[in-house]
């Protein structure tokens, strides 16, 4: 939607099921109840610069990197999403006996790929098990510390709904190397579109109005808003 050529590697969910969810999120409609407009939205989705790796389940790391490199060359990919790291570890070279060494080798390979190809890599990693009463932290990332050290940004999906009466699900920005802004963004699940988005009153907030010659005029982008402003606003709304 932002014009960034994106390659999605879904090793846990098959591409057909993933695409079905994506088109529902893209249209903001329950396609099972709006089948008449399916073709229209499918045609719109085909215009997006979105590509998929033809892999599912555990894969050899070398084959994945070769496919990613080919996609960058052919389709000018700028963003790669890998879901998830655990499938990479499952069938990596057995010569590396130490499991943490496997994680280090895989993280280093992805980092090298991103640097050489000037391509952003988003890597999904399941956290290790923590107490229900404890929030996830950077140290909760499964594997070794290399993942958090190499990452430019770390987003943690927190779910406090089972530990508190007013608990919510939210995204925590735990690391932001180049900008520095940290904070949380509350998530609200919409069942029809299967989206985790901001509250409706934030999403539908009108642009600021400035008075000019006695009249009110809509000014889009009249004020630049940083991530920090958004986090503060979302925290106030959540409260």
C-alpha positions as CSV (number, residue, x, y, z in Angstrom):
1,X,0.0,0.0,0.0
2,X,3.0,2.3,0.5
3,X,4.6,1.2,-2.8
4,X,7.4,-0.8,-1.1
5,X,8.2,-4.0,-3.0
6,X,7.7,-6.7,-0.3
7,X,8.6,-10.4,-0.2
8,X,6.7,-12.5,2.3
9,X,8.2,-15.8,3.5
10,X,5.5,-17.6,5.5
11,X,6.8,-20.9,6.7
12,X,4.1,-21.5,9.3
13,X,1.0,-20.6,7.4
14,X,0.4,-21.7,3.8
15,X,0.3,-18.8,1.2
16,X,-3.3,-19.5,0.2
17,X,-4.6,-19.1,3.7
18,X,-2.3,-16.0,4.3
19,X,-3.6,-14.4,1.1
20,X,-7.2,-15.0,2.1
21,X,-6.6,-13.2,5.4
22,X,-4.7,-10.4,3.6
23,X,-7.4,-9.6,1.1
24,X,-9.9,-9.5,4.0
25,X,-7.7,-7.0,5.9
26,X,-7.0,-5.0,2.7
27,X,-10.7,-4.6,1.9
28,X,-11.8,-4.2,5.5
29,X,-14.7,-6.5,4.7
30,X,-15.7,-10.1,5.6
31,X,-15.4,-11.6,2.1
32,X,-17.5,-14.6,3.1
33,X,-20.4,-12.2,3.5
34,X,-19.5,-10.0,0.6
35,X,-18.5,-12.5,-2.1
36,X,-20.0,-10.2,-4.8
37,X,-17.1,-7.8,-4.5
38,X,-14.4,-10.4,-4.1
39,X,-13.2,-10.1,-7.8
40,X,-13.0,-6.3,-7.5
41,X,-10.8,-6.4,-4.4
42,X,-8.7,-9.3,-5.7
43,X,-7.9,-7.2,-8.8
44,X,-6.9,-4.3,-6.5
45,X,-4.7,-6.5,-4.4
46,X,-2.9,-7.9,-7.5
47,X,-1.7,-4.3,-8.1
48,X,0.2,-4.3,-4.8
49,X,4.0,-4.9,-5.1
50,X,3.6,-8.0,-2.9
51,X,5.4,-11.4,-3.5
52,X,5.5,-14.7,-1.7
53,X,8.2,-17.3,-1.2
54,X,7.0,-20.7,-2.3
55,X,8.1,-22.4,0.9
56,X,6.2,-24.0,3.8
57,X,7.5,-25.8,6.9
58,X,11.1,-26.3,7.8
59,X,13.5,-25.2,5.1
60,X,17.3,-25.2,4.5
61,X,18.8,-21.8,5.2
62,X,20.8,-21.8,2.0
63,X,17.8,-22.3,-0.2
64,X,15.9,-19.5,1.5
65,X,18.7,-17.0,1.1
66,X,19.1,-18.0,-2.6
67,X,15.4,-17.4,-3.2
68,X,15.5,-14.1,-1.4
69,X,18.6,-12.9,-3.4
70,X,16.9,-13.9,-6.6
71,X,13.7,-12.0,-5.7
72,X,15.8,-8.9,-4.9
73,X,17.5,-9.1,-8.3
74,X,14.3,-9.8,-10.3
75,X,11.6,-7.8,-8.4
76,X,13.7,-5.1,-6.7
77,X,12.5,-6.3,-3.3
78,X,13.1,-3.7,-0.5
79,X,11.4,-5.5,2.4
80,X,11.5,-9.2,3.3
81,X,9.3,-10.7,6.1
82,X,10.3,-14.1,7.5
83,X,7.8,-15.9,9.7
84,X,9.4,-17.3,11.6
85,X,12.9,-18.0,12.9
86,X,12.1,-21.3,14.6
87,X,11.6,-23.0,11.2
88,X,15.0,-21.9,10.1
89,X,16.7,-23.5,13.1
90,X,14.8,-26.8,12.6
91,X,16.7,-27.9,9.5
92,X,19.9,-25.8,9.6
93,X,23.3,-27.5,9.0
94,X,23.7,-30.2,11.5
95,X,27.5,-29.5,11.8
96,X,26.6,-26.7,14.2
97,X,25.8,-28.7,17.3
98,X,25.2,-25.9,19.7
99,X,21.6,-24.6,19.3
100,X,22.5,-21.1,20.3
101,X,25.3,-21.1,17.7
102,X,22.7,-22.0,15.1
103,X,20.7,-18.9,16.1
104,X,23.8,-16.7,15.9
105,X,24.7,-18.1,12.4
106,X,21.2,-17.5,11.1
107,X,20.9,-14.0,12.5
108,X,24.3,-13.2,11.0
109,X,23.2,-14.5,7.6
110,X,20.1,-12.4,7.6
111,X,22.1,-9.3,8.7
112,X,24.6,-9.8,5.9
113,X,21.8,-10.3,3.4
114,X,20.2,-7.0,4.5
115,X,23.4,-5.1,4.3
116,X,24.6,-6.4,1.0
117,X,21.2,-5.9,-0.7
118,X,20.2,-2.7,1.0
119,X,17.0,-4.5,2.0
120,X,15.0,-4.4,5.2
121,X,14.4,-7.8,6.8
122,X,11.6,-8.3,9.4
123,X,12.2,-11.5,11.3
124,X,9.4,-13.0,13.5
125,X,10.7,-14.8,16.6
126,X,8.5,-16.5,19.1
127,X,9.4,-15.5,22.7
128,X,10.4,-18.0,25.4
129,X,7.9,-18.9,28.0
130,X,7.6,-16.4,30.8
131,X,5.3,-16.1,33.9
132,X,1.8,-14.9,33.1
133,X,2.4,-12.0,35.5
134,X,5.5,-10.8,33.8
135,X,5.7,-8.7,30.6
136,X,7.8,-9.8,27.7
137,X,11.2,-8.1,27.5
138,X,14.0,-7.9,25.0
139,X,15.6,-10.7,27.0
140,X,12.6,-12.8,26.3
141,X,13.5,-13.2,22.6
142,X,14.1,-16.9,22.1
143,X,17.7,-17.9,21.3
144,X,20.7,-15.8,22.0
145,X,21.3,-12.1,22.6
146,X,22.6,-11.7,19.0
147,X,19.1,-11.2,17.6
148,X,18.4,-8.1,19.8
149,X,22.0,-6.8,19.3
150,X,21.8,-7.0,15.5
151,X,18.2,-5.7,15.2
152,X,17.7,-2.0,14.4
153,X,14.1,-2.1,15.7
154,X,12.4,-4.5,18.1
155,X,8.6,-4.7,18.4
156,X,7.1,-6.9,21.1
157,X,3.5,-8.1,21.0
158,X,2.2,-7.9,24.6
159,X,-1.0,-9.6,25.7
160,X,-2.2,-8.7,29.2
161,X,-5.9,-9.7,28.8
162,X,-5.5,-12.9,30.8
163,X,-3.6,-11.3,33.8
164,X,-5.7,-8.2,34.4
165,X,-9.4,-7.4,34.3
166,X,-8.7,-4.3,32.2
167,X,-5.7,-5.9,30.4
168,X,-5.2,-5.1,26.8
169,X,-3.1,-6.3,23.8
170,X,-0.6,-3.8,22.6
171,X,2.7,-3.5,20.6
172,X,5.7,-2.3,22.6
173,X,8.5,-0.6,20.7
174,X,11.4,-1.9,22.8
175,X,14.3,-0.7,20.5
176,X,14.5,2.0,18.0
177,X,18.1,2.4,16.9
178,X,17.9,5.4,14.6
179,X,15.0,7.5,15.9
180,X,15.1,6.6,19.6
181,X,11.4,6.9,20.3
182,X,10.0,4.1,22.5
183,X,6.5,3.4,23.7
184,X,3.4,1.3,23.3
185,X,0.5,1.3,20.7
186,X,-2.8,-0.3,21.9
187,X,-4.4,-2.9,19.6
188,X,-8.1,-3.4,19.1
189,X,-9.2,-6.5,17.2
190,X,-11.9,-6.0,14.5
191,X,-13.5,-9.4,13.8
192,X,-14.9,-8.5,10.3
193,X,-11.6,-7.3,8.9
194,X,-9.3,-9.5,11.1
195,X,-7.2,-6.3,11.7
196,X,-5.5,-5.2,14.9
197,X,-5.8,-1.5,14.6
198,X,-6.1,1.7,16.6
199,X,-9.4,2.7,18.2
200,X,-12.0,4.2,15.8
201,X,-11.8,7.6,17.5
202,X,-8.1,7.9,16.8
203,X,-8.3,6.3,13.3
204,X,-11.2,8.6,12.2
205,X,-9.7,11.7,13.9
206,X,-10.3,14.8,11.7
207,X,-7.3,16.8,10.4
208,X,-6.6,20.1,12.3
209,X,-8.5,23.2,11.1
210,X,-6.9,26.6,10.7
211,X,-8.8,29.8,10.4
212,X,-8.0,31.9,7.4
213,X,-9.9,35.1,6.5
214,X,-12.7,34.3,8.9
215,X,-13.2,30.7,7.5
216,X,-12.1,27.3,8.7
217,X,-9.9,25.5,6.3
218,X,-8.8,21.8,6.4
219,X,-5.0,21.6,6.5
220,X,-3.8,18.1,5.9
221,X,-0.4,17.6,7.6
222,X,-0.5,21.1,9.2
223,X,1.4,19.7,12.1
224,X,4.2,17.1,11.9
225,X,3.6,14.3,14.4
226,X,6.4,12.1,15.7
227,X,6.1,8.5,16.9
228,X,6.4,9.8,20.4
229,X,3.2,12.0,20.0
230,X,1.3,9.0,18.7
231,X,2.4,6.8,21.6
232,X,1.4,9.4,24.1
233,X,-2.0,9.9,22.5
234,X,-2.6,6.2,22.3
235,X,-1.6,5.7,26.0
236,X,-4.1,8.5,27.0
237,X,-6.8,6.9,25.0
238,X,-6.2,3.5,26.5
239,X,-6.4,4.9,30.0
